[in-house]
Amino acid sequence: MHRSLQIPEIVKLICEQLEVINPQTSEQFKCLAAFLRTCRAFHEPALSIVWSNVDSLVPLLKCMPRDLWMIEKETFKFNREIRPADCHGS
């Protein structure tokens, strides 16, 4: 990795250039998500941008186990009670 990418301010500026207006529908959001997976130096700053643009809880809830939830007629529903293990990625 180039030494300049070890400077948090530079990495943050690079990530901010990829910031999107509407991450729920934007193709740029997919680019930013792919970008954060390319290099450890980009991961945290890009991830911060991704989550700063979330305008609903649905993306966060979708991080929960797939058997816990469903979307029916554009409504998010739980299939069962939430267990402690659901919150820890177990």
DAHUFEN-V424610 format. One record per residue. N is the residue number from 0. RES is the residue in three letters. SS is DSSP state (helix for helix, strand for strand, loop for the rest). PSI is psi in whole degrees, -180 to 180 (none if undefined). NEAR is the number of other C-alpha atoms within 10 Angstrom. Layout:
n/res/ss/psi/near
N/RES/SS/PSI/NEAR
N/RES/SS/PSI/NEAR
This chain:
n/res/ss/psi/near
0/MET/loop/139/8
1/HIS/loop/144/6
2/ARG/helix/-31/6
3/SER/helix/-25/10
4/LEU/helix/-2/16
5/GLN/helix/1/12
6/ILE/loop/110/11
7/PRO/helix/-37/14
8/GLU/helix/-38/12
9/ILE/helix/-44/12
10/VAL/helix/-42/18
11/LYS/helix/-43/18
12/LEU/helix/-40/11
13/ILE/helix/-47/15
14/CYS/helix/-38/22
15/GLU/helix/-26/15
16/GLN/loop/-20/9
17/LEU/loop/0/17
18/GLU/loop/145/18
19/VAL/loop/160/19
20/ILE/loop/-48/11
21/ASN/loop/88/13
22/PRO/loop/-17/20
23/GLN/loop/-26/15
24/THR/loop/-8/10
25/SER/loop/138/11
26/GLU/helix/-29/11
27/GLN/helix/-33/16
28/PHE/helix/-42/20
29/LYS/helix/-38/14
30/CYS/helix/-43/13
31/LEU/helix/-41/23
32/ALA/helix/-41/17
33/ALA/helix/-40/13
34/PHE/helix/-42/16
35/LEU/helix/-19/20
36/ARG/loop/-5/14
37/THR/loop/-27/10
38/CYS/loop/137/12
39/ARG/helix/-34/11
40/ALA/helix/-30/17
41/PHE/helix/-19/20
42/HIS/helix/-60/18
43/GLU/helix/-49/17
44/PRO/helix/-42/19
45/ALA/helix/-39/24
46/LEU/helix/-38/16
47/SER/helix/-40/14
48/ILE/helix/-43/21
49/VAL/helix/-51/20
50/TRP/helix/-21/12
51/SER/helix/-18/11
52/ASN/loop/6/15
53/VAL/loop/127/14
54/ASP/loop/11/11
55/SER/loop/170/9
56/LEU/loop/-11/9
57/VAL/helix/-47/12
58/PRO/helix/-37/12
59/LEU/helix/-44/10
60/LEU/helix/-31/14
61/LYS/loop/-10/14
62/CYS/loop/-14/11
63/MET/loop/162/16
64/PRO/loop/141/14
65/ARG/helix/-29/12
66/ASP/helix/-8/9
67/LEU/helix/-29/16
68/TRP/strand/167/17
69/MET/strand/160/14
70/ILE/strand/121/11
71/GLU/strand/120/8
72/LYS/loop/49/6
73/GLU/loop/20/7
74/THR/strand/129/8
75/PHE/strand/127/14
76/LYS/strand/147/11
77/PHE/strand/138/13
78/ASN/loop/-21/11
79/ARG/loop/178/9
80/GLU/loop/150/9
81/ILE/loop/131/13
82/ARG/loop/156/9
83/PRO/helix/-38/9
84/ALA/helix/-26/10
85/ASP/helix/-28/14
86/CYS/helix/-7/11
87/HIS/loop/9/8
88/GLY/loop/19/9
89/SER/loop/none/7
